[in-house]
């Protein structure tokens, strides 16, 4: 099957899933920090968060990937050279994870902010009236309820992020898209290999939809759905 290239492509699948999973973790960190910043009473902090989400969501992902990988590496080594240190070669895997996580952190910022705003404000005020600190209010009141409201938007961002991992092949990461490209060049059958890659991505997103739907139902226990 696939002229014997299937094991190699499946080996690249592990790289793809690793990039997606770690990018999601990075994106969640940026998303939570961005959401907290957008809800901050400090105007400067809100301005920085607004600038982050506006700029990142307004630029193509491929442009950001190339700019951060190449431009960021040049900037980093200029700073290193100024201090007299050795040249630093940023691994494509780390660059891909940080770039995708940074990009989708902007989208998750809005997802998490909307989820927090969906929680009645009186709950946080009541918790503070009982003597809870702001940290306790976040951990015990807001975050558990935020998950339920955030899951639909979170699911959509995860599905798009999985597909965006194909971009890391541009910066030389040996994922399944990169391996499929090499195999198609060797066999001169690009349609066969890229259809196979598309089927693999479709399988990943289908499984993700099923699992995330179950997660949404679990967090929605006891909540009555309203039909329109």
GROMACS elastic network, one bead per residue, 0.5 to 0.9 nm:
[ bonds ]
;  ai    aj funct       b0    kb
    1     4     6  0.58095   500
    1     5     6  0.75325   500
    1     6     6  0.66749   500
    2     5     6  0.55360   500
    2     6     6  0.58420   500
    2   183     6  0.87886   500
    2   192     6  0.75545   500
    2   193     6  0.71076   500
    2   196     6  0.86428   500
    3     6     6  0.76443   500
    3   183     6  0.87881   500
    3   187     6  0.80651   500
    4     7     6  0.71988   500
    4     8     6  0.83044   500
    5     8     6  0.53646   500
    5     9     6  0.62913   500
    5    10     6  0.87441   500
    5   179     6  0.85791   500
    5   180     6  0.81206   500
    5   183     6  0.67792   500
    6     9     6  0.50726   500
    6    10     6  0.60950   500
    6    11     6  0.84963   500
    6   180     6  0.89803   500
    7    10     6  0.50856   500
    7    11     6  0.60995   500
    7    12     6  0.86996   500
    8    12     6  0.64290   500
    8    13     6  0.87732   500
    8   176     6  0.78725   500
    8   179     6  0.70384   500
    8   180     6  0.85836   500
    9    12     6  0.50076   500
    9    13     6  0.63590   500
    9   175     6  0.79062   500
    9   177     6  0.78562   500
    9   178     6  0.87390   500
    9   179     6  0.58762   500
    9   180     6  0.63210   500
    9   183     6  0.88577   500
    9   197     6  0.84164   500
   10    14     6  0.69690   500
   10   176     6  0.68114   500
   11    14     6  0.56652   500
   11    15     6  0.72889   500
   11   175     6  0.80086   500
   11   176     6  0.71896   500
   12    15     6  0.51481   500
   12    16     6  0.63914   500
   12    17     6  0.88258   500
   12   174     6  0.64839   500
   12   177     6  0.76194   500
   12   178     6  0.80465   500
   12   179     6  0.67999   500
   12   180     6  0.89023   500
   13    17     6  0.61929   500
   13    18     6  0.84945   500
   13   175     6  0.63811   500
   13   176     6  0.51698   500
   13   177     6  0.85461   500
   13   200     6  0.85457   500
   14    17     6  0.51881   500
   14    18     6  0.60495   500
   14    19     6  0.85727   500
   14   175     6  0.77895   500
   14   176     6  0.81965   500
   15    18     6  0.50682   500
   15    19     6  0.61498   500
   15    20     6  0.85991   500
   15    93     6  0.86131   500
   15   173     6  0.85590   500
   15   174     6  0.73910   500
   15   175     6  0.53183   500
   15   176     6  0.74080   500
   16    19     6  0.52285   500
   16    20     6  0.62258   500
   16    21     6  0.87091   500
   16   162     6  0.80980   500
   16   165     6  0.64022   500
   16   166     6  0.77397   500
   16   168     6  0.87605   500
   16   174     6  0.88463   500
   16   175     6  0.55443   500
   16   176     6  0.66745   500
   16   177     6  0.85770   500
   17    20     6  0.50027   500
   17    21     6  0.60523   500
   17    22     6  0.85308   500
   17   162     6  0.78410   500
   17   165     6  0.84923   500
   18    21     6  0.52370   500
   18    22     6  0.60919   500
   18    23     6  0.82526   500
   18    97     6  0.88374   500
   19    22     6  0.54153   500
   19    23     6  0.58100   500
   19    24     6  0.84287   500
   19    93     6  0.72322   500
   19    94     6  0.86354   500
   19    96     6  0.71995   500
   19    97     6  0.55752   500
   19   100     6  0.86506   500
   19   162     6  0.86379   500
   19   165     6  0.68365   500
   19   168     6  0.87359   500
   20    23     6  0.51298   500
   20    24     6  0.61091   500
   20    25     6  0.88006   500
   20    97     6  0.75132   500
   20   100     6  0.83935   500
   20   101     6  0.87838   500
   20   158     6  0.83268   500
   20   161     6  0.67712   500
   20   162     6  0.56168   500
   20   163     6  0.88293   500
   20   164     6  0.85415   500
   20   165     6  0.63927   500
   21    24     6  0.51480   500
   21    25     6  0.65198   500
   21    26     6  0.89032   500
   21    97     6  0.88193   500
   21   162     6  0.86397   500
   22    25     6  0.50807   500
   22    26     6  0.63409   500
   22    27     6  0.85578   500
   22    97     6  0.62960   500
   22    98     6  0.85222   500
   22   101     6  0.78198   500
   23    26     6  0.50741   500
   23    27     6  0.59743   500
   23    28     6  0.85290   500
   23    96     6  0.80815   500
   23    98     6  0.65137   500
   23    99     6  0.80071   500
   23   100     6  0.58077   500
   23   102     6  0.81025   500
   23   104     6  0.83405   500
   23   161     6  0.81741   500
   24    28     6  0.60740   500
   24    29     6  0.86749   500
   24    97     6  0.85681   500
   24   100     6  0.82552   500
   24   101     6  0.60540   500
   24   104     6  0.79768   500
   24   105     6  0.83940   500
   24   158     6  0.72275   500
   24   161     6  0.78249   500
   25    28     6  0.51910   500
   25    29     6  0.64877   500
   25    30     6  0.88844   500
   25   101     6  0.73291   500
   26    29     6  0.52309   500
   26    30     6  0.63977   500
   26    31     6  0.85033   500
   26    97     6  0.77027   500
   26    98     6  0.68440   500
   26   100     6  0.83701   500
   26   102     6  0.69543   500
   26   104     6  0.87681   500
   26   105     6  0.73346   500
   27    30     6  0.51116   500
   27    31     6  0.58000   500
   27    32     6  0.84925   500
   27    98     6  0.85114   500
   27   100     6  0.76048   500
   27   102     6  0.58801   500
   27   103     6  0.74332   500
   27   104     6  0.54951   500
   27   106     6  0.77735   500
   27   107     6  0.85643   500
   27   108     6  0.69390   500
   27   109     6  0.87301   500
   28    32     6  0.59933   500
   28    33     6  0.84194   500
   28   101     6  0.78621   500
   28   104     6  0.84130   500
   28   105     6  0.61767   500
   28   108     6  0.67553   500
   28   109     6  0.82520   500
   29    32     6  0.53633   500
   29    33     6  0.61810   500
   29    34     6  0.84071   500
   29   101     6  0.86533   500
   29   105     6  0.72633   500
   30    33     6  0.51668   500
   30    34     6  0.58161   500
   30    35     6  0.84091   500
   30   101     6  0.76643   500
   30   102     6  0.67104   500
   30   104     6  0.83425   500
   30   106     6  0.71604   500
   30   108     6  0.78210   500
   30   109     6  0.71237   500
   31    34     6  0.50165   500
   31    35     6  0.59741   500
   31    36     6  0.84876   500
   31   102     6  0.88623   500
   31   104     6  0.78988   500
   31   106     6  0.61810   500
   31   107     6  0.72643   500
   31   110     6  0.75869   500
   31   111     6  0.79652   500
   31   112     6  0.67497   500
   31   113     6  0.85705   500
   32    35     6  0.50957   500
   32    36     6  0.61000   500
   32    37     6  0.84617   500
   32   105     6  0.81894   500
   32   108     6  0.76401   500
   32   109     6  0.62244   500
   32   112     6  0.66035   500
   32   113     6  0.81819   500
   33    36     6  0.51547   500
   33    37     6  0.60602   500
   33    38     6  0.86306   500
   33    49     6  0.87939   500
   33   105     6  0.89559   500
   33   109     6  0.75886   500
   34    38     6  0.61220   500
   34    39     6  0.86422   500
   34    46     6  0.87257   500
   34    48     6  0.89156   500
   34    49     6  0.56544   500
   34    50     6  0.85642   500
   34    52     6  0.82528   500
   34    53     6  0.82398   500
   34   105     6  0.77329   500
   34   106     6  0.73079   500
   34   108     6  0.83598   500
   34   109     6  0.51047   500
   34   110     6  0.81206   500
   34   112     6  0.86508   500
   34   113     6  0.82194   500
   35    38     6  0.51117   500
   35    39     6  0.63181   500
   35    40     6  0.85666   500
   35    49     6  0.78834   500
   35   108     6  0.81763   500
   35   110     6  0.66715   500
   35   111     6  0.82449   500
   35   112     6  0.59298   500
   35   114     6  0.85549   500
   35   116     6  0.84556   500
   36    39     6  0.52026   500
   36    40     6  0.60536   500
   36    46     6  0.89089   500
   36    49     6  0.89719   500
   36   109     6  0.84786   500
   36   112     6  0.87942   500
   36   113     6  0.75082   500
   37    41     6  0.84824   500
   37    42     6  0.82694   500
   37    45     6  0.56525   500
   37    46     6  0.54937   500
   37    47     6  0.86766   500
   37    48     6  0.80142   500
   37    49     6  0.59294   500
   37    50     6  0.88503   500
   38    41     6  0.84485   500
   38    43     6  0.89788   500
   38    45     6  0.71504   500
   38    47     6  0.78317   500
   38    48     6  0.84678   500
   38    49     6  0.57385   500
   38    50     6  0.69986   500
   38   109     6  0.83931   500
   38   110     6  0.89278   500
   38   113     6  0.74393   500
   39    42     6  0.86292   500
   39    45     6  0.89783   500
   39    46     6  0.70252   500
   39   113     6  0.74987   500
   40    43     6  0.75059   500
   40    45     6  0.67509   500
   40    46     6  0.62759   500
   41    45     6  0.81160   500
   41    46     6  0.77265   500
   42    45     6  0.54517   500
   42    46     6  0.64183   500
   42    47     6  0.87907   500
   43    46     6  0.51059   500
   43    47     6  0.61334   500
   43    48     6  0.87620   500
   44    47     6  0.50201   500
   44    48     6  0.63269   500
   44    49     6  0.87304   500
   45    48     6  0.52339   500
   45    49     6  0.63467   500
   45    50     6  0.86641   500
   46    49     6  0.51299   500
   46    50     6  0.61027   500
   46    51     6  0.85753   500
   47    50     6  0.50601   500
   47    51     6  0.61082   500
   47    52     6  0.85915   500
   48    51     6  0.50836   500
   48    52     6  0.61732   500
   48    53     6  0.87974   500
   49    52     6  0.50655   500
   49    53     6  0.63181   500
   49    54     6  0.85141   500
   49   106     6  0.87230   500
   49   109     6  0.86713   500
   50    53     6  0.53753   500
   50    54     6  0.59654   500
   50    55     6  0.84456   500
   51    54     6  0.51931   500
   51    55     6  0.59224   500
   51    56     6  0.82848   500
   52    55     6  0.55550   500
   52    56     6  0.59935   500
   52    57     6  0.83001   500
   52   106     6  0.67204   500
   53    56     6  0.54407   500
   53    57     6  0.58480   500
   53    58     6  0.82426   500
   53   103     6  0.87873   500
   53   105     6  0.83412   500
   53   107     6  0.70667   500
   53   109     6  0.74651   500
   53   110     6  0.79889   500
   54    57     6  0.55224   500
   54    58     6  0.60429   500
   54    59     6  0.89199   500
   54   106     6  0.81165   500
   55    58     6  0.51484   500
   55    59     6  0.64879   500
   55   106     6  0.89989   500
   56    59     6  0.55813   500
   56    60     6  0.82283   500
   56    61     6  0.84605   500
   56    64     6  0.81705   500
   56   102     6  0.84987   500
   56   103     6  0.60959   500
   56   104     6  0.85280   500
   56   106     6  0.65276   500
   56   107     6  0.86845   500
   57    60     6  0.78073   500
   57    61     6  0.86439   500
   57   103     6  0.74469   500
   57   104     6  0.84316   500
   57   106     6  0.67354   500
   57   107     6  0.71318   500
   59    62     6  0.86052   500
   59    63     6  0.70541   500
   59    64     6  0.69734   500
   60    63     6  0.53733   500
   60    64     6  0.64707   500
   60    65     6  0.87262   500
   61    64     6  0.51212   500
   61    65     6  0.60423   500
   61    66     6  0.86928   500
   61    99     6  0.89573   500
   61   100     6  0.81200   500
   61   103     6  0.73848   500
   61   164     6  0.80403   500
   61   167     6  0.82244   500
   62    66     6  0.62351   500
   62    67     6  0.84409   500
   62   167     6  0.67153   500
   62   170     6  0.85705   500
   63    66     6  0.53525   500
   63    67     6  0.59566   500
   63    68     6  0.84772   500
   64    68     6  0.58657   500
   64    69     6  0.82533   500
   64    99     6  0.75303   500
   64   100     6  0.89919   500
   64   103     6  0.80479   500
   65    68     6  0.54592   500
   65    69     6  0.60036   500
   65    70     6  0.84289   500
   65    95     6  0.83352   500
   65    96     6  0.73539   500
   65    99     6  0.61381   500
   65   100     6  0.76683   500
   65   167     6  0.76960   500
   65   168     6  0.79082   500
   65   170     6  0.86306   500
   65   171     6  0.80839   500
   66    69     6  0.52112   500
   66    70     6  0.58296   500
   66    71     6  0.74418   500
   66   170     6  0.81638   500
   66   171     6  0.73289   500
   67    70     6  0.55755   500
   67    72     6  0.67535   500
   68    71     6  0.53365   500
   68    73     6  0.72862   500
   68    95     6  0.77680   500
   68    99     6  0.69102   500
   69    72     6  0.55000   500
   69    73     6  0.59380   500
   69    74     6  0.86576   500
   69    90     6  0.80087   500
   69    92     6  0.77929   500
   69    95     6  0.60175   500
   69    96     6  0.78577   500
   69    99     6  0.79399   500
   69   171     6  0.74674   500
   70    73     6  0.52158   500
   70    74     6  0.62855   500
   70    75     6  0.87063   500
   70   171     6  0.88113   500
   71    74     6  0.51605   500
   71    75     6  0.61878   500
   71    76     6  0.85589   500
   72    75     6  0.50778   500
   72    76     6  0.60114   500
   72    77     6  0.85781   500
   73    76     6  0.50655   500
   73    77     6  0.61759   500
   73    78     6  0.85370   500
   73    88     6  0.79713   500
   73    89     6  0.74549   500
   73    90     6  0.66643   500
   74    77     6  0.52585   500
   74    78     6  0.61025   500
   74    79     6  0.87064   500
   75    78     6  0.50943   500
   75    79     6  0.63885   500
   75    80     6  0.86665   500
   76    79     6  0.52602   500
   76    80     6  0.62256   500
   76    81     6  0.86362   500
   76    88     6  0.77900   500
   77    81     6  0.58025   500
   77    82     6  0.83218   500
   77    85     6  0.87819   500
   77    86     6  0.84231   500
   77    87     6  0.60582   500
   77    88     6  0.62798   500
   77    89     6  0.84977   500
   78    81     6  0.51006   500
   78    82     6  0.61769   500
   78    83     6  0.88196   500
   79    82     6  0.51427   500
   79    83     6  0.66168   500
   79    84     6  0.88812   500
   79    85     6  0.89177   500
   80    83     6  0.52752   500
   80    84     6  0.63465   500
   80    85     6  0.53062   500
   80    86     6  0.69480   500
   80    87     6  0.69580   500
   80    88     6  0.78086   500
   81    85     6  0.56768   500
   81    86     6  0.70541   500
   81    87     6  0.72174   500
   82    85     6  0.77144   500
   85    88     6  0.87041   500
   90    93     6  0.85266   500
   90    94     6  0.70882   500
   90    95     6  0.66516   500
   91    94     6  0.54641   500
   91    95     6  0.62384   500
   91    96     6  0.85952   500
   91   173     6  0.86357   500
   92    96     6  0.58601   500
   92    97     6  0.84860   500
   92   168     6  0.76019   500
   92   171     6  0.62911   500
   92   172     6  0.65033   500
   92   173     6  0.55341   500
   92   174     6  0.89505   500
   93    96     6  0.51738   500
   93    97     6  0.61959   500
   93    98     6  0.86159   500
   93   168     6  0.78941   500
   93   172     6  0.89093   500
   93   173     6  0.62407   500
   93   174     6  0.87916   500
   94    97     6  0.52225   500
   94    98     6  0.60907   500
   94    99     6  0.83880   500
   95    98     6  0.53243   500
   95    99     6  0.59101   500
   95   100     6  0.84807   500
   95   168     6  0.86629   500
   95   171     6  0.87184   500
   96    99     6  0.52056   500
   96   100     6  0.60384   500
   96   101     6  0.82932   500
   96   165     6  0.79818   500
   96   167     6  0.82776   500
   96   168     6  0.56465   500
   96   171     6  0.79716   500
   96   173     6  0.81157   500
   97   100     6  0.54354   500
   97   101     6  0.59086   500
   97   102     6  0.83664   500
   97   165     6  0.87470   500
   97   168     6  0.86572   500
   98   101     6  0.50792   500
   98   102     6  0.58581   500
   98   103     6  0.84995   500
   99   102     6  0.50670   500
   99   103     6  0.61367   500
   99   104     6  0.86574   500
  100   103     6  0.50951   500
  100   104     6  0.61164   500
  100   105     6  0.82480   500
  100   161     6  0.74969   500
  100   164     6  0.76685   500
  100   165     6  0.76473   500
  100   168     6  0.89308   500
  101   104     6  0.53660   500
  101   105     6  0.57764   500
  101   106     6  0.88390   500
  101   161     6  0.87449   500
  102   105     6  0.51143   500
  102   106     6  0.69922   500
  103   106     6  0.57760   500
  103   107     6  0.74165   500
  104   107     6  0.50281   500
  104   108     6  0.61738   500
  104   109     6  0.84036   500
  104   157     6  0.72870   500
  104   158     6  0.88286   500
  104   161     6  0.72447   500
  105   109     6  0.59256   500
  105   110     6  0.88687   500
  106   109     6  0.50711   500
  106   110     6  0.69562   500
  106   111     6  0.89828   500
  107   110     6  0.55648   500
  107   111     6  0.65113   500
  107   112     6  0.88831   500
  107   157     6  0.72858   500
  108   112     6  0.59074   500
  108   113     6  0.82174   500
  108   150     6  0.88661   500
  108   153     6  0.78424   500
  108   154     6  0.68524   500
  108   157     6  0.72865   500
  109   112     6  0.53552   500
  109   113     6  0.59931   500
  109   114     6  0.85336   500
  110   113     6  0.50007   500
  110   114     6  0.60039   500
  110   115     6  0.84558   500
  111   114     6  0.53508   500
  111   115     6  0.62442   500
  111   116     6  0.87753   500
  111   149     6  0.87064   500
  111   150     6  0.59949   500
  111   151     6  0.87492   500
  111   152     6  0.88548   500
  111   153     6  0.57783   500
  111   154     6  0.67962   500
  111   157     6  0.89783   500
  112   116     6  0.61557   500
  112   117     6  0.85977   500
  112   146     6  0.71754   500
  112   147     6  0.83641   500
  112   149     6  0.83234   500
  112   150     6  0.59435   500
  112   153     6  0.85514   500
  112   154     6  0.83988   500
  113   116     6  0.51914   500
  113   117     6  0.62177   500
  113   118     6  0.86507   500
  113   146     6  0.89362   500
  113   150     6  0.87961   500
  114   117     6  0.50940   500
  114   118     6  0.61883   500
  114   146     6  0.88091   500
  114   149     6  0.80224   500
  114   150     6  0.76688   500
  115   118     6  0.51289   500
  115   119     6  0.70135   500
  115   145     6  0.81938   500
  115   146     6  0.51383   500
  115   147     6  0.74852   500
  115   148     6  0.79353   500
  115   150     6  0.51619   500
  115   151     6  0.88771   500
  116   119     6  0.55629   500
  116   120     6  0.87287   500
  116   142     6  0.66848   500
  116   143     6  0.79022   500
  116   145     6  0.80078   500
  116   146     6  0.54664   500
  116   147     6  0.89578   500
  116   149     6  0.78693   500
  116   150     6  0.83836   500
  117   120     6  0.73726   500
  117   121     6  0.77411   500
  117   146     6  0.87273   500
  118   121     6  0.85309   500
  118   146     6  0.79345   500
  118   149     6  0.71734   500
  119   122     6  0.85919   500
  119   123     6  0.77419   500
  119   124     6  0.88053   500
  119   142     6  0.72647   500
  119   145     6  0.71149   500
  119   146     6  0.72536   500
  119   149     6  0.84721   500
  120   123     6  0.59256   500
  120   124     6  0.78302   500
  121   124     6  0.56556   500
  121   125     6  0.65418   500
  121   126     6  0.87845   500
  122   126     6  0.59320   500
  122   127     6  0.84978   500
  123   126     6  0.51138   500
  123   127     6  0.61982   500
  123   128     6  0.86859   500
  123   137     6  0.89586   500
  123   141     6  0.74250   500
  123   142     6  0.85758   500
  124   127     6  0.50648   500
  124   128     6  0.62341   500
  124   129     6  0.85438   500
  124   134     6  0.86520   500
  124   137     6  0.62370   500
  124   138     6  0.83721   500
  124   141     6  0.68936   500
  124   142     6  0.75001   500
  125   128     6  0.51597   500
  125   129     6  0.61251   500
  125   130     6  0.87623   500
  125   137     6  0.89788   500
  126   130     6  0.63926   500
  126   131     6  0.89173   500
  127   130     6  0.51643   500
  127   131     6  0.67095   500
  127   132     6  0.56629   500
  127   133     6  0.83436   500
  127   136     6  0.86668   500
  127   137     6  0.64475   500
  127   141     6  0.78569   500
  128   131     6  0.50783   500
  128   133     6  0.64185   500
  128   134     6  0.73285   500
  128   136     6  0.89405   500
  128   137     6  0.71993   500
  129   132     6  0.72412   500
  132   135     6  0.79573   500
  132   136     6  0.57704   500
  132   137     6  0.62579   500
  133   136     6  0.51545   500
  133   137     6  0.62457   500
  133   138     6  0.87285   500
  134   137     6  0.50143   500
  134   138     6  0.62564   500
  134   139     6  0.86742   500
  135   138     6  0.51498   500
  135   139     6  0.61840   500
  135   140     6  0.85016   500
  136   139     6  0.50697   500
  136   140     6  0.57288   500
  136   141     6  0.76295   500
  137   140     6  0.54348   500
  137   141     6  0.51408   500
  137   142     6  0.63533   500
  137   143     6  0.85057   500
  138   141     6  0.57667   500
  138   143     6  0.57459   500
  138   144     6  0.86665   500
  139   142     6  0.64101   500
  139   143     6  0.55745   500
  139   144     6  0.73754   500
  140   143     6  0.66620   500
  140   144     6  0.66800   500
  140   145     6  0.89397   500
  141   144     6  0.62751   500
  141   145     6  0.67694   500
  141   146     6  0.87037   500
  142   145     6  0.55187   500
  142   146     6  0.57887   500
  142   147     6  0.87669   500
  143   147     6  0.63740   500
  144   147     6  0.56705   500
  144   148     6  0.75166   500
  145   148     6  0.56429   500
  145   149     6  0.69107   500
  145   150     6  0.88311   500
  145   219     6  0.85952   500
  146   149     6  0.52818   500
  146   150     6  0.59236   500
  146   151     6  0.85731   500
  147   150     6  0.50501   500
  147   151     6  0.60094   500
  147   216     6  0.88458   500
  147   219     6  0.76493   500
  148   151     6  0.56369   500
  148   152     6  0.82453   500
  148   215     6  0.89736   500
  148   216     6  0.66220   500
  148   217     6  0.89658   500
  148   218     6  0.89446   500
  148   219     6  0.55222   500
  148   220     6  0.65102   500
  149   152     6  0.71322   500
  149   153     6  0.82539   500
  149   216     6  0.89951   500
  150   153     6  0.56199   500
  150   154     6  0.57637   500
  150   155     6  0.84300   500
  151   155     6  0.58105   500
  151   156     6  0.85453   500
  151   212     6  0.76570   500
  151   213     6  0.87861   500
  151   215     6  0.80928   500
  151   216     6  0.62507   500
  151   219     6  0.89596   500
  152   155     6  0.52095   500
  152   156     6  0.64706   500
  152   157     6  0.88403   500
  152   212     6  0.84724   500
  152   213     6  0.86514   500
  152   216     6  0.76625   500
  153   156     6  0.51726   500
  153   157     6  0.62730   500
  153   158     6  0.86378   500
  154   157     6  0.51562   500
  154   158     6  0.61421   500
  154   159     6  0.87267   500
  155   158     6  0.51092   500
  155   159     6  0.63149   500
  155   160     6  0.87630   500
  155   208     6  0.81150   500
  155   209     6  0.74183   500
  155   212     6  0.65363   500
  155   213     6  0.86378   500
  156   159     6  0.52559   500
  156   160     6  0.63674   500
  156   161     6  0.85617   500
  156   209     6  0.89883   500
  157   160     6  0.51780   500
  157   161     6  0.59453   500
  157   162     6  0.86047   500
  158   162     6  0.61592   500
  158   163     6  0.87759   500
  158   205     6  0.88149   500
  158   208     6  0.84482   500
  159   162     6  0.52783   500
  159   163     6  0.66595   500
  159   164     6  0.87940   500
  159   204     6  0.87515   500
  159   205     6  0.60026   500
  159   208     6  0.75283   500
  159   209     6  0.81374   500
  160   163     6  0.52684   500
  160   164     6  0.62070   500
  160   165     6  0.89765   500
  161   165     6  0.64870   500
  162   165     6  0.54958   500
  162   166     6  0.79449   500
  162   201     6  0.78412   500
  162   204     6  0.81816   500
  162   205     6  0.76542   500
  163   166     6  0.60521   500
  163   167     6  0.83799   500
  163   201     6  0.70765   500
  163   205     6  0.86424   500
  164   167     6  0.57266   500
  164   168     6  0.80504   500
  165   168     6  0.57057   500
  165   169     6  0.80569   500
  165   175     6  0.87263   500
  166   169     6  0.60159   500
  166   170     6  0.80895   500
  166   175     6  0.78667   500
  166   176     6  0.82277   500
  166   177     6  0.61464   500
  166   178     6  0.83489   500
  167   170     6  0.56024   500
  167   171     6  0.77466   500
  167   177     6  0.87130   500
  168   171     6  0.55416   500
  168   172     6  0.68860   500
  168   173     6  0.57423   500
  168   174     6  0.83773   500
  168   175     6  0.75965   500
  168   177     6  0.87546   500
  168   178     6  0.85848   500
  169   172     6  0.51638   500
  169   174     6  0.65314   500
  169   175     6  0.63492   500
  169   176     6  0.83247   500
  169   177     6  0.63425   500
  169   178     6  0.51573   500
  169   179     6  0.88129   500
  170   173     6  0.73540   500
  170   178     6  0.80783   500
  172   175     6  0.86553   500
  172   178     6  0.76435   500
  173   178     6  0.71640   500
  174   177     6  0.78665   500
  174   178     6  0.55627   500
  174   179     6  0.65117   500
  175   178     6  0.53451   500
  175   179     6  0.63359   500
  175   180     6  0.86552   500
  176   180     6  0.59300   500
  176   181     6  0.84387   500
  176   197     6  0.75127   500
  177   180     6  0.50242   500
  177   181     6  0.60953   500
  177   182     6  0.86881   500
  177   194     6  0.79759   500
  177   197     6  0.69661   500
  178   181     6  0.50984   500
  178   182     6  0.63927   500
  178   183     6  0.87144   500
  179   182     6  0.50996   500
  179   183     6  0.61501   500
  179   184     6  0.85637   500
  180   184     6  0.60066   500
  180   185     6  0.85116   500
  180   190     6  0.81266   500
  180   193     6  0.58086   500
  180   194     6  0.68182   500
  180   196     6  0.87778   500
  180   197     6  0.74042   500
  181   184     6  0.51474   500
  181   185     6  0.62170   500
  181   186     6  0.86921   500
  181   190     6  0.73019   500
  181   193     6  0.77121   500
  181   194     6  0.79167   500
  182   185     6  0.51612   500
  182   186     6  0.62886   500
  182   187     6  0.87667   500
  183   186     6  0.50893   500
  183   187     6  0.61635   500
  183   188     6  0.80579   500
  183   189     6  0.81871   500
  183   190     6  0.80313   500
  183   193     6  0.74518   500
  184   187     6  0.52080   500
  184   188     6  0.52181   500
  184   189     6  0.50516   500
  184   191     6  0.79427   500
  184   192     6  0.78551   500
  184   193     6  0.61728   500
  184   194     6  0.81650   500
  185   188     6  0.51218   500
  185   189     6  0.72607   500
  185   190     6  0.70397   500
  186   189     6  0.81436   500
  187   190     6  0.79101   500
  188   191     6  0.88617   500
  189   192     6  0.56478   500
  189   193     6  0.68175   500
  189   194     6  0.89286   500
  190   193     6  0.54046   500
  190   194     6  0.60273   500
  190   195     6  0.83628   500
  191   194     6  0.53868   500
  191   195     6  0.59312   500
  191   196     6  0.85041   500
  192   195     6  0.53948   500
  192   196     6  0.63555   500
  192   197     6  0.88612   500
  193   196     6  0.50462   500
  193   197     6  0.62613   500
  193   198     6  0.86398   500
  194   198     6  0.60412   500
  194   199     6  0.85026   500
  195   199     6  0.62072   500
  195   200     6  0.87140   500
  196   199     6  0.50579   500
  196   200     6  0.63481   500
  196   201     6  0.87918   500
  197   200     6  0.50883   500
  197   201     6  0.63036   500
  197   202     6  0.85732   500
  198   201     6  0.51510   500
  198   202     6  0.60966   500
  198   203     6  0.86092   500
  199   203     6  0.61676   500
  199   204     6  0.87019   500
  200   203     6  0.50556   500
  200   204     6  0.63095   500
  200   205     6  0.87603   500
  201   204     6  0.50655   500
  201   205     6  0.62438   500
  201   206     6  0.85243   500
  202   205     6  0.52170   500
  202   206     6  0.60166   500
  202   207     6  0.86168   500
  203   206     6  0.50948   500
  203   207     6  0.62004   500
  203   208     6  0.85045   500
  204   207     6  0.53563   500
  204   208     6  0.61416   500
  204   209     6  0.86989   500
  205   209     6  0.60816   500
  205   210     6  0.86835   500
  206   209     6  0.51614   500
  206   210     6  0.64227   500
  206   211     6  0.87873   500
  207   210     6  0.52158   500
  207   211     6  0.62549   500
  207   212     6  0.85624   500
  208   211     6  0.52036   500
  208   212     6  0.59358   500
  208   213     6  0.83434   500
  209   212     6  0.52248   500
  209   213     6  0.59386   500
  209   214     6  0.86124   500
  210   213     6  0.51999   500
  210   214     6  0.64063   500
  210   215     6  0.87635   500
  211   214     6  0.52195   500
  211   215     6  0.62880   500
  211   216     6  0.87374   500
  212   216     6  0.61006   500
  212   217     6  0.86079   500
  213   216     6  0.50699   500
  213   217     6  0.62838   500
  213   218     6  0.86683   500
  214   217     6  0.51092   500
  214   218     6  0.62212   500
  214   219     6  0.87819   500
  215   218     6  0.50903   500
  215   219     6  0.63553   500
  215   220     6  0.85721   500
  216   219     6  0.52749   500
  216   220     6  0.60757   500
  216   221     6  0.88824   500
  217   221     6  0.64120   500
  218   221     6  0.55987   500
  219   222     6  0.86623   500
  219   223     6  0.86859   500
  220   223     6  0.53209   500
  220   224     6  0.81059   500
  220   225     6  0.87442   500
  221   224     6  0.82340   500
